Amino acid sequence: MVDGAPTNEVSKTVNNVGSAITALNDAVTSPLTFAGDTGTPSQRKLGSTVTVKGGVSNESQLTDNNIGLFQMVMVH
């Protein structure tokens, strides 16, 4: 059964169509959880948008061994 635990299973055995639909529904409605170094993890369902914004405007201020996001100004 789909229990929220990560798995590398490619297939799942079900005994009837109802169980197959339930398993598929459980899988596609389970949220993805995104977490950072601080703050509360955020859950989003498939099809949702996750926006990642940086607050540093100078790339040289980013620290090593971290994911760095910096703001870019686009001029059109």
C-alpha positions in Angstrom: 0.0 0.0 0.0 1.0 3.6 -0.4 2.0 4.8 3.0 3.9 8.0 2.4 7.3 6.3 2.8 9.8 6.8 0.0 10.1 3.8 -2.3 11.8 2.8 -5.5 9.1 0.4 -6.4 8.1 0.7 -10.0 5.0 -1.5 -9.7 2.4 -2.4 -7.1 0.2 -5.5 -7.0 -3.5 -4.9 -6.4 -6.3 -7.4 -6.5 -9.1 -5.4 -8.1 -9.9 -2.2 -10.0 -11.2 -0.5 -6.8 -7.9 -1.1 -5.0 -5.9 0.1 -8.0 -7.9 3.3 -8.2 -7.5 3.9 -4.5 -3.7 3.2 -4.6 -3.3 5.6 -7.6 -5.4 8.3 -5.9 -3.4 8.0 -2.7 -0.2 8.3 -4.6 -1.1 11.3 -6.6 -2.8 13.2 -3.8 0.0 12.7 -1.3 1.8 16.0 -0.8 5.5 16.6 -1.4 7.2 18.2 1.6 9.8 20.9 1.1 12.1 21.9 4.0 15.0 24.3 4.4 17.6 24.9 7.1 15.1 26.8 9.2 11.4 27.4 9.3 8.4 25.2 9.0 8.4 22.6 6.2 5.9 23.3 3.4 3.7 20.7 1.7 2.4 21.1 -1.9 0.4 18.7 -4.0 1.3 17.8 -7.6 0.4 20.5 -10.0 1.1 23.3 -7.4 3.8 25.9 -7.8 6.7 26.1 -5.5 8.4 29.5 -5.6 12.0 29.8 -4.3 13.1 33.4 -3.9 16.5 34.6 -2.9 17.1 37.7 -0.8 20.8 38.4 -1.6 21.3 41.0 -4.3 25.1 40.5 -4.5 26.2 37.0 -5.5 29.6 37.4 -3.7 27.7 37.5 -0.3 26.6 33.9 -0.7 28.4 31.3 1.6 30.1 28.1 0.6 28.5 24.7 0.9 25.0 26.1 0.7 22.4 26.6 -2.0 22.6 30.2 -2.9 19.7 32.2 -4.3 20.2 35.8 -5.2 17.9 38.3 -6.8 18.5 39.2 -10.4 17.2 42.4 -11.9 15.9 41.9 -15.5 15.8 44.9 -17.7 13.7 44.6 -20.9 
